[in-house]
Amino acid sequence: MSEQQEQRATFSSRKAFIFAAIGSAVGLGNIWRFPYVAYDNGGGAFVIPYLVALLTAGIPLLLLEYAIGHRYRGSPPLAFRRVRKWLEPLGWWNVMTNVVICIYYAVILGWAASYTWFSFTAAWGADPQAFFYNDYLRMAKDPGVSLDMVWPVFLPLLGVWLFTIAIIVLGVQKGVARSSAVFMPLLVIMFLIMVGVALTLPGAAKGLDALFTPDWSKLGDSGVWIAAYGQIFFSLSICFGIMVTYSSYLKKKSDLAGTGLVVGFANSSFEVLAGIGVFAALGFMAQAAGKEVSEVAASGLGLAFVAFPTIINQAPFGTLLGLLFFASLVFAGITSMISIVEVIVAAVQDKWRLGRVSATLAVGIPMMIVSSLLFGTTTGLPVLDVLDKFVNAYGIVASGFLYVLLMAATKTLPKLAAHINGISSFKVGKIWYACVAATFGILGYMLVSDSISLLDKNYGGYPDWFLNIFGWGMSLALVAGGLLLSALPWKKEEPFDADAEDVKGDEK
């Protein structure tokens, strides 16, 4: 059998899929975004909107994506095309979004890998902020694009890409599933040890008080509820097309609903664990500096590459803490990176009937080159910042909004519900429909709110030309790319009957 004629790959078991799905969901945002979002939006009180968002939007939308991928047996372009041919551009929009995300996600993993090594000697010195921006990134003064390479950034970035490509080449079971089955348990073990070390630091209780002390007044703020839903959307890897792709690799008799619950609660449990570890360490930092936790709390790059090196400099067992923290970032990020690239490879395989190796190299090598040349330079960080903001707003929130709208408009939701119910340990019904409808409204609100904010003022203070190219321009390019790829002919499109694919049909 030729490479092109191979049947669709499958995960060997439900357990393999769960590891891969959790590996995709648990990423950098769980470690460096959730703790600060929770702290900034009511502390302990944030648990209420967060759980409501998980139950009313996260898991229902996760099941929607599982059902699309599993019933229509394809990557986003093929799955949506099988719903209705004219929906194919929606799938390619997903794919293009993942292309942009992975070319900048890789450089953050490269930074984390470098900082894992730096932890042995505290190479960032007494001023981690100056080291990160000036010595390590060698940031240019003005935003733009240059070919002024920063080799300490470029080489780890290249390494991340080569490792990711090697894993994807191995295939769904030997590569994606096995890597997740190795990295996820290691991540949990390392992070548990890190949390244990952080809890022994002087001032840890101060940090935990800051995180968990509830501010009940925040529950009346609509912004807090939107923050909870936003965190759930971004942390569960929904609206990316990842779960559509992964679920297409499941065997026909797979418990979609039960699996969705396991993945959803596992992801949220890790986020809470991350919050405990991060804020215990920030409490130590605040006490050591004679400051309040509010003065040292940070998220994103500021937390990972400035605040934590500062903590490591001062903490007992600082080297161990640094190794565990930055290695956890690498392990959490690499499984997410693999899932992002897999969406792109699967789409290329489906449309052009390429084999695994050919498809991986066809997309992996060009993306590696673009990623290395764009982000291994002195101007990489501003480009990353703008791409991340606009891709999240218009590539993820907007596509999720359309997911729900178009599944409802094409009367596909009842078919998806029936598919879930035919093979799952618990059934979905009116409550699921209501939750999906509510999610549609919330995504629409987020989309309008983000658009107004971005139009009202220049994001990050960047110049108009820079935002027009890498922000608004890239958002439009994703849509145009989706339309263009949809217009290209399929090499060979196999006849497909979704009803025949249902387990119910098999069992009759």
Contacts in CASP RR format, 6 or more apart in sequence:
PFRMAT RR
TARGET T0000
AUTHOR 0000-0000-0000
METHOD contacts of the structure
MODEL  1
MSEQQEQRATFSSRKAFIFAAIGSAVGLGNIWRFPYVAYDNGGGAFVIPY
LVALLTAGIPLLLLEYAIGHRYRGSPPLAFRRVRKWLEPLGWWNVMTNVV
ICIYYAVILGWAASYTWFSFTAAWGADPQAFFYNDYLRMAKDPGVSLDMV
WPVFLPLLGVWLFTIAIIVLGVQKGVARSSAVFMPLLVIMFLIMVGVALT
LPGAAKGLDALFTPDWSKLGDSGVWIAAYGQIFFSLSICFGIMVTYSSYL
KKKSDLAGTGLVVGFANSSFEVLAGIGVFAALGFMAQAAGKEVSEVAASG
LGLAFVAFPTIINQAPFGTLLGLLFFASLVFAGITSMISIVEVIVAAVQD
KWRLGRVSATLAVGIPMMIVSSLLFGTTTGLPVLDVLDKFVNAYGIVASG
FLYVLLMAATKTLPKLAAHINGISSFKVGKIWYACVAATFGILGYMLVSD
SISLLDKNYGGYPDWFLNIFGWGMSLALVAGGLLLSALPWKKEEPFDADA
EDVKGDEK
3 354 0 8 1.000
3 355 0 8 1.000
3 356 0 8 1.000
3 357 0 8 1.000
3 358 0 8 1.000
4 353 0 8 1.000
4 354 0 8 1.000
4 355 0 8 1.000
6 355 0 8 1.000
6 356 0 8 1.000
8 73 0 8 1.000
8 74 0 8 1.000
8 248 0 8 1.000
8 249 0 8 1.000
9 171 0 8 1.000
9 172 0 8 1.000
9 173 0 8 1.000
9 249 0 8 1.000
9 356 0 8 1.000
10 172 0 8 1.000
10 173 0 8 1.000
10 249 0 8 1.000
10 250 0 8 1.000
10 251 0 8 1.000
11 17 0 8 1.000
11 20 0 8 1.000
11 172 0 8 1.000
11 173 0 8 1.000
11 177 0 8 1.000
11 246 0 8 1.000
11 249 0 8 1.000
11 250 0 8 1.000
11 251 0 8 1.000
12 173 0 8 1.000
12 177 0 8 1.000
14 250 0 8 1.000
14 254 0 8 1.000
14 255 0 8 1.000
14 259 0 8 1.000
16 173 0 8 1.000
16 177 0 8 1.000
16 180 0 8 1.000
16 181 0 8 1.000
17 177 0 8 1.000
17 246 0 8 1.000
17 247 0 8 1.000
17 249 0 8 1.000
17 250 0 8 1.000
17 254 0 8 1.000
17 259 0 8 1.000
18 259 0 8 1.000
18 262 0 8 1.000
18 263 0 8 1.000
18 266 0 8 1.000
19 177 0 8 1.000
19 180 0 8 1.000
19 181 0 8 1.000
19 184 0 8 1.000
20 176 0 8 1.000
20 177 0 8 1.000
20 180 0 8 1.000
20 246 0 8 1.000
20 335 0 8 1.000
20 339 0 8 1.000
21 237 0 8 1.000
21 243 0 8 1.000
21 246 0 8 1.000
21 259 0 8 1.000
21 260 0 8 1.000
21 263 0 8 1.000
22 180 0 8 1.000
22 184 0 8 1.000
22 263 0 8 1.000
22 266 0 8 1.000
22 267 0 8 1.000
23 180 0 8 1.000
23 183 0 8 1.000
23 184 0 8 1.000
23 332 0 8 1.000
23 335 0 8 1.000
23 336 0 8 1.000
23 339 0 8 1.000
24 237 0 8 1.000
24 242 0 8 1.000
24 243 0 8 1.000
24 246 0 8 1.000
24 335 0 8 1.000
24 336 0 8 1.000
24 338 0 8 1.000
24 339 0 8 1.000
25 235 0 8 1.000
25 236 0 8 1.000
25 237 0 8 1.000
25 263 0 8 1.000
25 264 0 8 1.000
25 266 0 8 1.000
25 267 0 8 1.000
25 336 0 8 1.000
26 184 0 8 1.000
26 187 0 8 1.000
26 266 0 8 1.000
26 267 0 8 1.000
26 270 0 8 1.000
26 332 0 8 1.000
26 335 0 8 1.000
26 336 0 8 1.000
27 235 0 8 1.000
27 332 0 8 1.000
27 333 0 8 1.000
27 335 0 8 1.000
27 336 0 8 1.000
28 105 0 8 1.000
28 108 0 8 1.000
28 300 0 8 1.000
28 304 0 8 1.000
28 329 0 8 1.000
28 332 0 8 1.000
28 333 0 8 1.000
28 336 0 8 1.000
29 234 0 8 1.000
29 235 0 8 1.000
29 300 0 8 1.000
30 235 0 8 1.000
30 267 0 8 1.000
30 270 0 8 1.000
30 271 0 8 1.000
30 274 0 8 1.000
30 332 0 8 1.000
31 274 0 8 1.000
31 278 0 8 1.000
31 304 0 8 1.000
31 328 0 8 1.000
31 329 0 8 1.000
31 332 0 8 1.000
32 278 0 8 1.000
32 299 0 8 1.000
32 300 0 8 1.000
32 301 0 8 1.000
32 303 0 8 1.000
32 304 0 8 1.000
32 329 0 8 1.000
33 231 0 8 1.000
33 234 0 8 1.000
33 235 0 8 1.000
33 299 0 8 1.000
33 300 0 8 1.000
34 231 0 8 1.000
34 235 0 8 1.000
34 271 0 8 1.000
34 274 0 8 1.000
34 275 0 8 1.000
35 211 0 8 1.000
35 274 0 8 1.000
35 275 0 8 1.000
35 277 0 8 1.000
35 278 0 8 1.000
35 279 0 8 1.000
35 299 0 8 1.000
35 303 0 8 1.000
36 297 0 8 1.000
36 298 0 8 1.000
36 299 0 8 1.000
36 300 0 8 1.000
36 303 0 8 1.000
37 46 0 8 1.000
37 227 0 8 1.000
37 231 0 8 1.000
37 299 0 8 1.000
38 44 0 8 1.000
38 46 0 8 1.000
38 47 0 8 1.000
38 50 0 8 1.000
38 211 0 8 1.000
38 275 0 8 1.000
39 210 0 8 1.000
39 211 0 8 1.000
39 279 0 8 1.000
39 297 0 8 1.000
40 227 0 8 1.000
40 297 0 8 1.000
41 49 0 8 1.000
41 218 0 8 1.000
41 221 0 8 1.000
41 223 0 8 1.000
41 224 0 8 1.000
41 227 0 8 1.000
41 228 0 8 1.000
42 214 0 8 1.000
42 215 0 8 1.000
42 218 0 8 1.000
42 219 0 8 1.000
42 224 0 8 1.000
43 210 0 8 1.000
43 211 0 8 1.000
43 212 0 8 1.000
43 213 0 8 1.000
43 214 0 8 1.000
43 215 0 8 1.000
43 218 0 8 1.000
44 211 0 8 1.000
44 212 0 8 1.000
44 213 0 8 1.000
44 214 0 8 1.000
44 215 0 8 1.000
45 214 0 8 1.000
45 215 0 8 1.000
45 216 0 8 1.000
45 218 0 8 1.000
45 219 0 8 1.000
46 218 0 8 1.000
46 224 0 8 1.000
46 227 0 8 1.000
46 228 0 8 1.000
48 219 0 8 1.000
49 219 0 8 1.000
49 224 0 8 1.000
49 225 0 8 1.000
49 227 0 8 1.000
49 228 0 8 1.000
49 229 0 8 1.000
50 228 0 8 1.000
50 231 0 8 1.000
50 232 0 8 1.000
50 268 0 8 1.000
52 225 0 8 1.000
52 228 0 8 1.000
53 225 0 8 1.000
53 228 0 8 1.000
53 229 0 8 1.000
53 230 0 8 1.000
53 231 0 8 1.000
53 232 0 8 1.000
54 232 0 8 1.000
54 264 0 8 1.000
54 265 0 8 1.000
54 268 0 8 1.000
55 435 0 8 1.000
56 435 0 8 1.000
56 438 0 8 1.000
56 439 0 8 1.000
57 229 0 8 1.000
57 232 0 8 1.000
57 233 0 8 1.000
57 435 0 8 1.000
57 438 0 8 1.000
57 439 0 8 1.000
57 442 0 8 1.000
58 232 0 8 1.000
58 233 0 8 1.000
58 236 0 8 1.000
58 238 0 8 1.000
58 264 0 8 1.000
58 439 0 8 1.000
59 260 0 8 1.000
59 261 0 8 1.000
59 264 0 8 1.000
60 428 0 8 1.000
60 432 0 8 1.000
60 435 0 8 1.000
60 436 0 8 1.000
60 439 0 8 1.000
61 233 0 8 1.000
61 236 0 8 1.000
61 238 0 8 1.000
61 239 0 8 1.000
61 400 0 8 1.000
61 403 0 8 1.000
61 404 0 8 1.000
61 436 0 8 1.000
61 439 0 8 1.000
62 236 0 8 1.000
62 238 0 8 1.000
62 243 0 8 1.000
62 260 0 8 1.000
62 263 0 8 1.000
62 264 0 8 1.000
63 256 0 8 1.000
63 257 0 8 1.000
63 260 0 8 1.000
63 420 0 8 1.000
63 428 0 8 1.000
63 432 0 8 1.000
64 403 0 8 1.000
64 404 0 8 1.000
64 407 0 8 1.000
64 413 0 8 1.000
64 416 0 8 1.000
64 436 0 8 1.000
65 238 0 8 1.000
65 239 0 8 1.000
65 241 0 8 1.000
65 243 0 8 1.000
65 244 0 8 1.000
65 247 0 8 1.000
65 403 0 8 1.000
66 243 0 8 1.000
66 247 0 8 1.000
66 250 0 8 1.000
66 256 0 8 1.000
66 259 0 8 1.000
66 260 0 8 1.000
66 420 0 8 1.000
67 247 0 8 1.000
67 256 0 8 1.000
67 416 0 8 1.000
67 417 0 8 1.000
67 419 0 8 1.000
67 420 0 8 1.000
68 79 0 8 1.000
68 80 0 8 1.000
68 83 0 8 1.000
68 244 0 8 1.000
68 247 0 8 1.000
68 407 0 8 1.000
68 416 0 8 1.000
69 79 0 8 1.000
69 243 0 8 1.000
69 244 0 8 1.000
69 245 0 8 1.000
69 247 0 8 1.000
69 248 0 8 1.000
70 247 0 8 1.000
70 248 0 8 1.000
70 250 0 8 1.000
70 254 0 8 1.000
70 256 0 8 1.000
70 419 0 8 1.000
71 415 0 8 1.000
71 416 0 8 1.000
71 419 0 8 1.000
71 498 0 8 1.000
71 501 0 8 1.000
71 502 0 8 1.000
72 78 0 8 1.000
72 79 0 8 1.000
72 80 0 8 1.000
72 82 0 8 1.000
72 83 0 8 1.000
72 248 0 8 1.000
72 496 0 8 1.000
72 498 0 8 1.000
72 501 0 8 1.000
73 79 0 8 1.000
73 82 0 8 1.000
73 248 0 8 1.000
73 496 0 8 1.000
73 501 0 8 1.000
74 82 0 8 1.000
74 244 0 8 1.000
74 245 0 8 1.000
74 248 0 8 1.000
74 346 0 8 1.000
74 350 0 8 1.000
75 91 0 8 1.000
75 95 0 8 1.000
75 244 0 8 1.000
75 245 0 8 1.000
75 248 0 8 1.000
75 343 0 8 1.000
75 346 0 8 1.000
75 347 0 8 1.000
75 349 0 8 1.000
75 350 0 8 1.000
76 90 0 8 1.000
76 91 0 8 1.000
76 92 0 8 1.000
76 94 0 8 1.000
76 95 0 8 1.000
76 241 0 8 1.000
76 244 0 8 1.000
76 245 0 8 1.000
76 343 0 8 1.000
76 347 0 8 1.000
77 88 0 8 1.000
77 91 0 8 1.000
77 92 0 8 1.000
77 94 0 8 1.000
77 95 0 8 1.000
77 347 0 8 1.000
77 350 0 8 1.000
77 351 0 8 1.000
77 485 0 8 1.000
77 486 0 8 1.000
78 347 0 8 1.000
78 350 0 8 1.000
78 351 0 8 1.000
79 91 0 8 1.000
79 244 0 8 1.000
79 248 0 8 1.000
80 87 0 8 1.000
80 88 0 8 1.000
80 90 0 8 1.000
80 91 0 8 1.000
81 87 0 8 1.000
81 88 0 8 1.000
82 496 0 8 1.000
82 498 0 8 1.000
83 406 0 8 1.000
83 407 0 8 1.000
83 410 0 8 1.000
83 412 0 8 1.000
84 410 0 8 1.000
87 406 0 8 1.000
87 410 0 8 1.000
88 486 0 8 1.000
89 479 0 8 1.000
89 482 0 8 1.000
89 483 0 8 1.000
89 485 0 8 1.000
89 486 0 8 1.000
90 399 0 8 1.000
90 402 0 8 1.000
90 403 0 8 1.000
90 406 0 8 1.000
91 241 0 8 1.000
91 347 0 8 1.000
91 482 0 8 1.000
92 347 0 8 1.000
92 481 0 8 1.000
92 482 0 8 1.000
92 483 0 8 1.000
92 485 0 8 1.000
92 486 0 8 1.000
93 395 0 8 1.000
93 399 0 8 1.000
93 478 0 8 1.000
93 479 0 8 1.000
93 481 0 8 1.000
93 482 0 8 1.000
94 240 0 8 1.000
94 241 0 8 1.000
94 244 0 8 1.000
94 343 0 8 1.000
94 399 0 8 1.000
95 343 0 8 1.000
95 344 0 8 1.000
95 347 0 8 1.000
95 482 0 8 1.000
95 485 0 8 1.000
96 477 0 8 1.000
96 478 0 8 1.000
96 481 0 8 1.000
96 482 0 8 1.000
96 485 0 8 1.000
97 240 0 8 1.000
97 391 0 8 1.000
97 395 0 8 1.000
97 396 0 8 1.000
97 399 0 8 1.000
97 478 0 8 1.000
98 240 0 8 1.000
98 241 0 8 1.000
98 242 0 8 1.000
98 340 0 8 1.000
98 341 0 8 1.000
98 343 0 8 1.000
98 344 0 8 1.000
99 344 0 8 1.000
99 363 0 8 1.000
99 367 0 8 1.000
100 387 0 8 1.000
100 391 0 8 1.000
100 474 0 8 1.000
100 478 0 8 1.000
101 240 0 8 1.000
101 340 0 8 1.000
101 388 0 8 1.000
101 391 0 8 1.000
102 337 0 8 1.000
102 340 0 8 1.000
102 341 0 8 1.000
102 344 0 8 1.000
102 367 0 8 1.000
102 371 0 8 1.000
103 367 0 8 1.000
103 370 0 8 1.000
103 371 0 8 1.000
103 374 0 8 1.000
103 375 0 8 1.000
104 371 0 8 1.000
104 374 0 8 1.000
104 375 0 8 1.000
104 383 0 8 1.000
104 384 0 8 1.000
104 387 0 8 1.000
104 388 0 8 1.000
105 333 0 8 1.000
105 336 0 8 1.000
105 337 0 8 1.000
105 340 0 8 1.000
106 157 0 8 1.000
106 160 0 8 1.000
106 161 0 8 1.000
106 164 0 8 1.000
106 337 0 8 1.000
106 368 0 8 1.000
106 371 0 8 1.000
106 375 0 8 1.000
107 153 0 8 1.000
107 157 0 8 1.000
107 160 0 8 1.000
107 371 0 8 1.000
107 375 0 8 1.000
107 376 0 8 1.000
107 380 0 8 1.000
107 384 0 8 1.000
108 333 0 8 1.000
108 384 0 8 1.000
109 156 0 8 1.000
109 157 0 8 1.000
109 160 0 8 1.000
109 329 0 8 1.000
109 330 0 8 1.000
109 333 0 8 1.000
109 334 0 8 1.000
109 337 0 8 1.000
110 153 0 8 1.000
110 156 0 8 1.000
110 157 0 8 1.000
110 159 0 8 1.000
110 160 0 8 1.000
110 330 0 8 1.000
111 136 0 8 1.000
111 153 0 8 1.000
111 156 0 8 1.000
111 305 0 8 1.000
112 304 0 8 1.000
112 326 0 8 1.000
112 329 0 8 1.000
112 330 0 8 1.000
112 333 0 8 1.000
113 156 0 8 1.000
113 160 0 8 1.000
113 326 0 8 1.000
113 330 0 8 1.000
114 136 0 8 1.000
114 152 0 8 1.000
114 153 0 8 1.000
114 156 0 8 1.000
115 124 0 8 1.000
115 304 0 8 1.000
115 305 0 8 1.000
115 309 0 8 1.000
115 322 0 8 1.000
115 326 0 8 1.000
115 329 0 8 1.000
116 322 0 8 1.000
116 323 0 8 1.000
116 326 0 8 1.000
116 327 0 8 1.000
116 330 0 8 1.000
117 123 0 8 1.000
118 124 0 8 1.000
118 309 0 8 1.000
118 326 0 8 1.000
119 312 0 8 1.000
119 318 0 8 1.000
119 319 0 8 1.000
119 322 0 8 1.000
119 323 0 8 1.000
119 325 0 8 1.000
119 326 0 8 1.000
120 319 0 8 1.000
120 323 0 8 1.000
122 309 0 8 1.000
122 312 0 8 1.000
122 313 0 8 1.000
122 319 0 8 1.000
123 131 0 8 1.000
124 131 0 8 1.000
124 132 0 8 1.000
124 136 0 8 1.000
124 309 0 8 1.000
124 313 0 8 1.000
125 131 0 8 1.000
125 309 0 8 1.000
125 313 0 8 1.000
126 313 0 8 1.000
128 305 0 8 1.000
128 306 0 8 1.000
128 309 0 8 1.000
128 310 0 8 1.000
128 313 0 8 1.000
129 306 0 8 1.000
131 309 0 8 1.000
132 301 0 8 1.000
132 305 0 8 1.000
132 306 0 8 1.000
132 309 0 8 1.000
133 139 0 8 1.000
133 381 0 8 1.000
136 150 0 8 1.000
136 152 0 8 1.000
136 153 0 8 1.000
137 150 0 8 1.000
137 153 0 8 1.000
137 378 0 8 1.000
137 380 0 8 1.000
137 381 0 8 1.000
138 148 0 8 1.000
138 150 0 8 1.000
138 378 0 8 1.000
139 378 0 8 1.000
139 379 0 8 1.000
139 381 0 8 1.000
140 146 0 8 1.000
140 148 0 8 1.000
140 378 0 8 1.000
140 379 0 8 1.000
143 379 0 8 1.000
143 382 0 8 1.000
143 383 0 8 1.000
143 462 0 8 1.000
143 463 0 8 1.000
143 466 0 8 1.000
144 379 0 8 1.000
144 382 0 8 1.000
144 383 0 8 1.000
144 466 0 8 1.000
145 374 0 8 1.000
145 377 0 8 1.000
145 379 0 8 1.000
145 383 0 8 1.000
146 377 0 8 1.000
146 378 0 8 1.000
146 379 0 8 1.000
147 373 0 8 1.000
147 377 0 8 1.000
148 377 0 8 1.000
148 378 0 8 1.000
148 379 0 8 1.000
149 376 0 8 1.000
149 377 0 8 1.000
150 376 0 8 1.000
150 377 0 8 1.000
150 378 0 8 1.000
153 375 0 8 1.000
153 376 0 8 1.000
153 377 0 8 1.000
154 372 0 8 1.000
154 376 0 8 1.000
154 377 0 8 1.000
157 371 0 8 1.000
157 372 0 8 1.000
157 375 0 8 1.000
157 376 0 8 1.000
158 368 0 8 1.000
158 372 0 8 1.000
160 334 0 8 1.000
160 337 0 8 1.000
161 364 0 8 1.000
161 367 0 8 1.000
161 368 0 8 1.000
161 371 0 8 1.000
161 372 0 8 1.000
162 368 0 8 1.000
163 334 0 8 1.000
164 334 0 8 1.000
164 337 0 8 1.000
164 338 0 8 1.000
164 341 0 8 1.000
165 341 0 8 1.000
165 360 0 8 1.000
165 361 0 8 1.000
165 364 0 8 1.000
165 365 0 8 1.000
165 368 0 8 1.000
167 175 0 8 1.000
167 176 0 8 1.000
167 179 0 8 1.000
167 338 0 8 1.000
168 175 0 8 1.000
168 176 0 8 1.000
168 338 0 8 1.000
168 341 0 8 1.000
168 342 0 8 1.000
168 345 0 8 1.000
168 356 0 8 1.000
168 360 0 8 1.000
168 364 0 8 1.000
169 356 0 8 1.000
169 357 0 8 1.000
169 360 0 8 1.000
169 361 0 8 1.000
170 176 0 8 1.000
170 178 0 8 1.000
171 356 0 8 1.000
172 249 0 8 1.000
172 342 0 8 1.000
175 338 0 8 1.000
176 338 0 8 1.000
176 339 0 8 1.000
176 342 0 8 1.000
179 334 0 8 1.000
179 335 0 8 1.000
179 338 0 8 1.000
180 335 0 8 1.000
180 338 0 8 1.000
183 331 0 8 1.000
183 334 0 8 1.000
183 335 0 8 1.000
184 331 0 8 1.000
184 335 0 8 1.000
186 331 0 8 1.000
187 328 0 8 1.000
187 331 0 8 1.000
187 332 0 8 1.000
187 335 0 8 1.000
188 270 0 8 1.000
190 324 0 8 1.000
190 327 0 8 1.000
190 328 0 8 1.000
190 331 0 8 1.000
191 270 0 8 1.000
191 273 0 8 1.000
191 274 0 8 1.000
191 324 0 8 1.000
191 328 0 8 1.000
192 273 0 8 1.000
193 324 0 8 1.000
194 277 0 8 1.000
194 321 0 8 1.000
194 324 0 8 1.000
194 325 0 8 1.000
194 328 0 8 1.000
195 273 0 8 1.000
195 276 0 8 1.000
195 277 0 8 1.000
195 280 0 8 1.000
196 277 0 8 1.000
197 317 0 8 1.000
197 320 0 8 1.000
197 321 0 8 1.000
197 324 0 8 1.000
198 204 0 8 1.000
198 276 0 8 1.000
198 277 0 8 1.000
198 278 0 8 1.000
198 280 0 8 1.000
198 281 0 8 1.000
198 284 0 8 1.000
198 321 0 8 1.000
199 276 0 8 1.000
199 277 0 8 1.000
199 280 0 8 1.000
200 316 0 8 1.000
201 280 0 8 1.000
201 281 0 8 1.000
201 283 0 8 1.000
201 284 0 8 1.000
201 315 0 8 1.000
201 316 0 8 1.000
202 284 0 8 1.000
202 287 0 8 1.000
202 288 0 8 1.000
203 280 0 8 1.000
203 283 0 8 1.000
203 284 0 8 1.000
203 286 0 8 1.000
203 287 0 8 1.000
204 280 0 8 1.000
204 281 0 8 1.000
204 283 0 8 1.000
204 284 0 8 1.000
206 283 0 8 1.000
206 286 0 8 1.000
206 287 0 8 1.000
206 293 0 8 1.000
207 279 0 8 1.000
207 280 0 8 1.000
207 282 0 8 1.000
207 283 0 8 1.000
207 286 0 8 1.000
207 293 0 8 1.000
208 276 0 8 1.000
208 279 0 8 1.000
208 280 0 8 1.000
208 283 0 8 1.000
210 279 0 8 1.000
210 282 0 8 1.000
210 283 0 8 1.000
210 292 0 8 1.000
210 293 0 8 1.000
210 294 0 8 1.000
210 297 0 8 1.000
211 275 0 8 1.000
211 276 0 8 1.000
211 279 0 8 1.000
218 224 0 8 1.000
226 442 0 8 1.000
226 445 0 8 1.000
226 446 0 8 1.000
226 449 0 8 1.000
229 439 0 8 1.000
229 442 0 8 1.000
229 446 0 8 1.000
230 446 0 8 1.000
231 271 0 8 1.000
233 239 0 8 1.000
233 396 0 8 1.000
233 397 0 8 1.000
233 443 0 8 1.000
234 392 0 8 1.000
234 396 0 8 1.000
235 267 0 8 1.000
235 271 0 8 1.000
236 263 0 8 1.000
236 264 0 8 1.000
236 267 0 8 1.000
237 243 0 8 1.000
237 336 0 8 1.000
237 339 0 8 1.000
238 400 0 8 1.000
239 395 0 8 1.000
239 396 0 8 1.000
239 397 0 8 1.000
239 399 0 8 1.000
239 400 0 8 1.000
239 403 0 8 1.000
240 340 0 8 1.000
240 343 0 8 1.000
240 396 0 8 1.000
241 343 0 8 1.000
242 339 0 8 1.000
242 340 0 8 1.000
242 342 0 8 1.000
242 343 0 8 1.000
245 339 0 8 1.000
245 342 0 8 1.000
245 343 0 8 1.000
245 346 0 8 1.000
245 347 0 8 1.000
246 339 0 8 1.000
246 342 0 8 1.000
247 256 0 8 1.000
248 346 0 8 1.000
250 256 0 8 1.000
252 423 0 8 1.000
252 501 0 8 1.000
252 503 0 8 1.000
252 506 0 8 1.000
253 423 0 8 1.000
253 503 0 8 1.000
254 423 0 8 1.000
255 423 0 8 1.000
255 424 0 8 1.000
255 425 0 8 1.000
256 419 0 8 1.000
256 420 0 8 1.000
256 423 0 8 1.000
256 424 0 8 1.000
257 420 0 8 1.000
257 424 0 8 1.000
257 425 0 8 1.000
257 426 0 8 1.000
257 427 0 8 1.000
257 428 0 8 1.000
258 424 0 8 1.000
258 425 0 8 1.000
258 426 0 8 1.000
278 303 0 8 1.000
279 293 0 8 1.000
279 297 0 8 1.000
281 308 0 8 1.000
281 311 0 8 1.000
281 315 0 8 1.000
281 321 0 8 1.000
282 293 0 8 1.000
282 296 0 8 1.000
282 297 0 8 1.000
282 307 0 8 1.000
282 311 0 8 1.000
283 293 0 8 1.000
283 296 0 8 1.000
284 311 0 8 1.000
284 314 0 8 1.000
284 315 0 8 1.000
285 296 0 8 1.000
285 307 0 8 1.000
285 310 0 8 1.000
285 311 0 8 1.000
285 314 0 8 1.000
286 292 0 8 1.000
286 293 0 8 1.000
286 295 0 8 1.000
286 296 0 8 1.000
288 314 0 8 1.000
289 295 0 8 1.000
289 296 0 8 1.000
296 307 0 8 1.000
298 306 0 8 1.000
298 307 0 8 1.000
304 325 0 8 1.000
304 326 0 8 1.000
304 329 0 8 1.000
308 322 0 8 1.000
308 325 0 8 1.000
308 326 0 8 1.000
311 318 0 8 1.000
311 321 0 8 1.000
312 318 0 8 1.000
312 319 0 8 1.000
312 321 0 8 1.000
312 322 0 8 1.000
312 325 0 8 1.000
315 321 0 8 1.000
341 363 0 8 1.000
341 364 0 8 1.000
341 367 0 8 1.000
344 363 0 8 1.000
344 364 0 8 1.000
344 367 0 8 1.000
345 356 0 8 1.000
345 359 0 8 1.000
345 360 0 8 1.000
345 363 0 8 1.000
345 364 0 8 1.000
348 354 0 8 1.000
348 359 0 8 1.000
348 362 0 8 1.000
348 363 0 8 1.000
349 355 0 8 1.000
349 356 0 8 1.000
349 359 0 8 1.000
351 485 0 8 1.000
351 488 0 8 1.000
351 490 0 8 1.000
351 491 0 8 1.000
352 359 0 8 1.000
352 490 0 8 1.000
352 491 0 8 1.000
353 491 0 8 1.000
353 492 0 8 1.000
354 362 0 8 1.000
374 380 0 8 1.000
374 383 0 8 1.000
375 383 0 8 1.000
375 384 0 8 1.000
382 462 0 8 1.000
382 466 0 8 1.000
383 470 0 8 1.000
385 460 0 8 1.000
386 459 0 8 1.000
386 462 0 8 1.000
386 466 0 8 1.000
386 467 0 8 1.000
386 470 0 8 1.000
386 471 0 8 1.000
387 470 0 8 1.000
387 471 0 8 1.000
387 474 0 8 1.000
389 454 0 8 1.000
389 459 0 8 1.000
389 471 0 8 1.000
390 454 0 8 1.000
390 459 0 8 1.000
390 470 0 8 1.000
390 471 0 8 1.000
390 472 0 8 1.000
390 474 0 8 1.000
390 475 0 8 1.000
391 474 0 8 1.000
391 475 0 8 1.000
391 478 0 8 1.000
393 447 0 8 1.000
393 450 0 8 1.000
393 451 0 8 1.000
393 454 0 8 1.000
393 475 0 8 1.000
394 447 0 8 1.000
394 475 0 8 1.000
394 478 0 8 1.000
395 475 0 8 1.000
395 478 0 8 1.000
397 443 0 8 1.000
397 444 0 8 1.000
397 446 0 8 1.000
397 447 0 8 1.000
397 450 0 8 1.000
398 447 0 8 1.000
400 443 0 8 1.000
401 440 0 8 1.000
401 441 0 8 1.000
401 443 0 8 1.000
401 444 0 8 1.000
401 447 0 8 1.000
404 436 0 8 1.000
404 437 0 8 1.000
404 439 0 8 1.000
404 440 0 8 1.000
404 443 0 8 1.000
405 440 0 8 1.000
406 412 0 8 1.000
407 413 0 8 1.000
407 416 0 8 1.000
408 436 0 8 1.000
408 437 0 8 1.000
408 440 0 8 1.000
413 433 0 8 1.000
413 436 0 8 1.000
415 498 0 8 1.000
417 428 0 8 1.000
417 429 0 8 1.000
417 432 0 8 1.000
417 433 0 8 1.000
418 502 0 8 1.000
418 504 0 8 1.000
419 502 0 8 1.000
420 427 0 8 1.000
420 428 0 8 1.000
421 427 0 8 1.000
421 428 0 8 1.000
421 429 0 8 1.000
422 502 0 8 1.000
422 503 0 8 1.000
422 504 0 8 1.000
423 503 0 8 1.000
458 464 0 8 1.000
458 467 0 8 1.000
459 467 0 8 1.000
459 471 0 8 1.000
499 505 0 8 1.000
END
